[in-house]
């Protein structure tokens, strides 16, 4: 990642600047990238997990449709 996150600490306080830093990290996807790189997963394992997650989403949507609308 070539983007540098920089937050200036001003007279409003460190806590406010820290919250801003956390929001910026979340928006740039720093935490997601860190967790993704924590351990290596073979491409076949990654594909299998992706397919399982998609199947779970499909089953969840089917269940919601069969259950009917909320009143």
Secondary structure in CASP SS format (residue, H / E / C, confidence):
PFRMAT SS
TARGET T0000
AUTHOR 0000-0000-0000
METHOD secondary structure of the structure
MODEL  1
X C 1.00
X C 1.00
X C 1.00
X C 1.00
X C 1.00
X C 1.00
X C 1.00
X C 1.00
X C 1.00
X C 1.00
X C 1.00
X C 1.00
X C 1.00
X H 1.00
X H 1.00
X H 1.00
X H 1.00
X H 1.00
X H 1.00
X H 1.00
X H 1.00
X H 1.00
X H 1.00
X H 1.00
X H 1.00
X H 1.00
X H 1.00
X H 1.00
X C 1.00
X H 1.00
X H 1.00
X H 1.00
X H 1.00
X H 1.00
X H 1.00
X H 1.00
X H 1.00
X C 1.00
X C 1.00
X C 1.00
X C 1.00
X C 1.00
X H 1.00
X H 1.00
X H 1.00
X H 1.00
X H 1.00
X H 1.00
X H 1.00
X H 1.00
X H 1.00
X H 1.00
X H 1.00
X H 1.00
X H 1.00
X H 1.00
X H 1.00
X H 1.00
X H 1.00
X H 1.00
X H 1.00
X H 1.00
X H 1.00
X H 1.00
X H 1.00
X H 1.00
X H 1.00
X C 1.00
X C 1.00
X C 1.00
X C 1.00
END
